[in-house]
Amino acid sequence: MLKRIARGAWWWAPLGVAAFGAACTGQIGDNGQADNTTPSGFEPPAPTMRRLLVRQYVHSIVDLLGPAAGEAAVPPADQPLNGFDSVGASQLNVGDAAVVDYEKSARAAATAAVTSNQKIGDYLTCTPTGPTDEACLETFVRSFGRLAFRRPITGEEVDDLVNVGMAASEAYGSFDSAVEYVIATTLQSPSFVYQIEMGEEADGVRQLTGLEMATRLSFFLLDTTPSGELLDRAEAGDLDSTEGIRLVAEELVERPEARGTVTAMYDEILGLRDLWTVAKSTELYPEFSPSLAASMREETLRLVENIVWDKDADFSELFTADYTFVNAELAALYGVEAPPDGEWAEVPTPEGQPRAGFFGQASFLSTQAHIELTSPTLRGKFVRERLLCQSINPPPNDVVTEFPDDTGLKTMRQRLQVHQENASCAACHSLTDPIGLSFENFDAIGRYRTMENDVTIDASGTFDEGQTFADGGELAAILTSDPAFVECTVRNVYRSALGRIEGNGEDIVVEDLIQRFDENGRSMRGLLVELAASEAFRYVGADQ
């Protein structure tokens, strides 16, 4: 195990906001002719230090040091803000407890990296002559430091890390200890834990350098640190122009890792992670289990992958598809033929059931429901907020939100009618309930039904502009043809990618992305490339 030799010897840099200035040392200029065209009408926000998400942190350690180190790394949990982990990573400070967790994680990863020796040889191109071979250690520091910091390491940083390693080798009589302490120190530096995006001054804004663009592209599209090859291309000037950025983005989108990035994004946007904590009545839903919940999540992510990667189809299909993916558990829930045990199969949605893409999947229908009952309000609120990017205010403090007992009302539609009769409720519930009631043919775990308490379910309704629908399947077609749906799809990706809720000064870029997304057949892969090549991705504000 890695032990402290002295706090000052290896606690190299604090992870708080105070480290911002110190973390911005290093060579950030690039070779090649830069495209310094400044944005027209676009007002980028100030530069930030964005903490790596948990998956980005772990993936980076795996790529740098091997699977054993990645498995040992346990960074602090992500902290979502405004519905996005990336927004929290950009705007929330790191507390003292998180700093301690980063220390423990770095030490554990360093120990595993040296013990497993899975990738140490990639950086240690010399053979140490003894425990205190300073020249050989410096070779390791320069090679590993460049990839870990995603830029050339400075002379001062080299000296600091070599001193840490030499102190460890003298204390323990081992060159491996020197390497271990260097790794542990490096993994605690703000230059590793944060994406640092300061840019270079250009007519009132700051344009990200090629190396900063390499980092932003890699974490956006691959959820991991940039490779040495990508850093080389950045230093050669390949990311100094819009055309160069677009070319690299198109290449990265084709890599297998990009699949995981999009599924992780929609795991968050669609609230699939809530399935881990969803509870259901064991009396009413005996089949509901952690295994079934995991299958529900997997079903939706398989549909996302199929539409985005296998077909590169119109992304609206995620919400209108007349097919889905099932294993034996889900097949039993939906009443379709089951594939062989342990396998998954694409199947058409059951005839006569108004299942439409995600809206007909048990993941949505279960998370947006209560323990025993469905919740049209929750389902409608989710559609409004997450898929149309509209705000629904919470109920006033003096409003009772529980249904009264023994009202004699048999259906959810009848119970919800009280919302329309109370002026303090109607303003919001008129927006949510008609949408949610369209999914009443599905119970609180997504089973199909036509009756509730011996009364035929009425799933019909009217959407905003007077468009009528018979059920959730028809509503799905209306929603995905609404301009607000297209706009919100783009805004969700924008927020996730850039770690911020867009301001008014960013409207010109967002509107351009919306238009391009619609014109390009609503291709999610195309949207990722367009965003990467946009001004929003290349510029930050001049003010800190």
Buried (B, 14 or more C-beta within 10 A) or exposed (E): EBEEBEEEBBBBBBBBEEBBEEBBBBEBEBEBEBBEEBBEEBBBBEBBBBBBBBBBBBBBBBBBBBBBBBBBBBBBEBBBBEBBBBBBBBBBEBEEEBBEBBBBBBBBBBBBBBBBBBBBEBBBEEEBEEBBBBEBBBBBBBBBBBBBBBBBBBEEBBEBBBBBBBBBBBBBEBBBBBBBBBBBBBBBBBBBBBBBBBBBEBEEBBBBBBBBBBBBBBBBBBBBBBBEEBBEBBBBBBBBBBEBBBBBBBBBBEEEBBBBBBBBBBBBBBBBBBBEEBEBBEEEBEEBEEEBBBBBBBBBBBBBBBBBBEEEBBBBBBBBBEBBBBBBBBBBBBEBEBBEEEEBBEBEBBEEBBBBBBBBBBBBBBBBBEEEBBBBBBBBBBBBBBBBBBEBEEBEEEEEEEEEEEEEBEBBBBBBEBBEEEEEBBEBBEBBBBBBBBBBBBBBBBBBEEEBEEEEBBBBBEBEEEBEBEBBBBBBBBBBEBEBBBBBBBBBBBBBBBBBBBEEBBEBBBEBBBEBBBEBEBBBBBBBBBBBBBBBBBBBBBEE
